[in-house]
Amino acid sequence: MAEGREADAVAERPVELAYRPTISELTSALRARARITRAGRVQRRALIWTVAVTAVGVLLSAAGSGHRDTPWPLYAGVVGFVALATAMPWLQACRLHQLAERQGDIHGTVDDTGIRLATAHSSTSHSWHLYARYVETLELFVLLSADRSSVGLAVLPKRAVAAPEDVDRLRAVLDRRLVRADTAATSGSPRSRGRAVARGAGSVGLLLLGPLLFFFAFAAVQQVTHPDRFPGIQNNTAPISVVMLGLGTLAIAGAWWLVRRMAVMRIVTVVLAALALIAGGAALYRVAPMLHCWGSDRIARDAEGAYACYDL
């Protein structure tokens, strides 16, 4: 009986924290919130589509007959916008870190009644009804407020505890009082298995599309590389071939991105992607000598293997 009461007292003992937030931890917390909230997921997908559409637009316009009028400032602006949106969590973290630095070191406790934090200039106490869920990363516990966008958050670094076992005690308190936001994505859940199957199928499709585009890139310059079978001046299809190479590379990169968090599929994808990129390299080796004729309408190969450019 006495041992049981003593064990319960130890289990209910508050978890003590002592830390000073860093920019990297605040950035990681903001990114973790973005992965969980709907607004964050929409923004991430919009950025991916923006990058993909812009890349395709650059390739197609550069290969077209009006490539001299390609709106490069517009594309540069899109790239700048994507870079700014990607860096936004870091920029926000820098602002938050400036405020945290004025407060100095943070000391606090976490137990079943709530969270109490104190600095040299302030102290605050939060009951658990303020937060509805939490996300765990390798270095942090990120507590999210109950509103849909999770505007409010609290960052509890794992390094803030005195002993490694206190991380488990802190996790146990959070599990008792909050909902783990990434439970649906944990390994083995039906939703996780469904997503894994969809990502695997998408990766396989892109891995098949990549070599197919590389083949088209290889075939696009077939006539000009064989003047014995196709004599005379030929249409300059080198820019089209470059577009196919670019799209194929994007497909391979997309295949890896889909399975980047799946250990087995990631390894398989890397091996297959390497083989596909070798095929793409062979096509690029064939196209590269023609690139100096990029702005020309016609091209021909002479007896010595060099390519002459013609504007007709």
Secondary structure, DSSP 8 states (H G I E B T S, - for coil): -HHHHHHHHHHHS-EEEEE---HHHHHHHHHHHHHHSHHHHHHHHHHHHHHHHHHHHHHHHHHSTTGGG--HHHHHHHHHHHHHHHHHHHHHHHHHHHHHHHH--EEEEEETTEEEEE-SS-EEEE-GGGEEEEEE-SSEEEEEESSTT---EEEEEGGGSSSTHHHHHHHHHHHHHSEETTGGGSTTSHHHHHHHHHHHHHHHHHHHHHHHHHHHHHHHTHHHH-TTTS-S-EE--HHHHHHHHHHHHHHHHHHHHHTTT-HHHHHHHHHHHHHHHHHHHHHHHHHGGGGGGTT-SEEEE-TTS-EEEE--
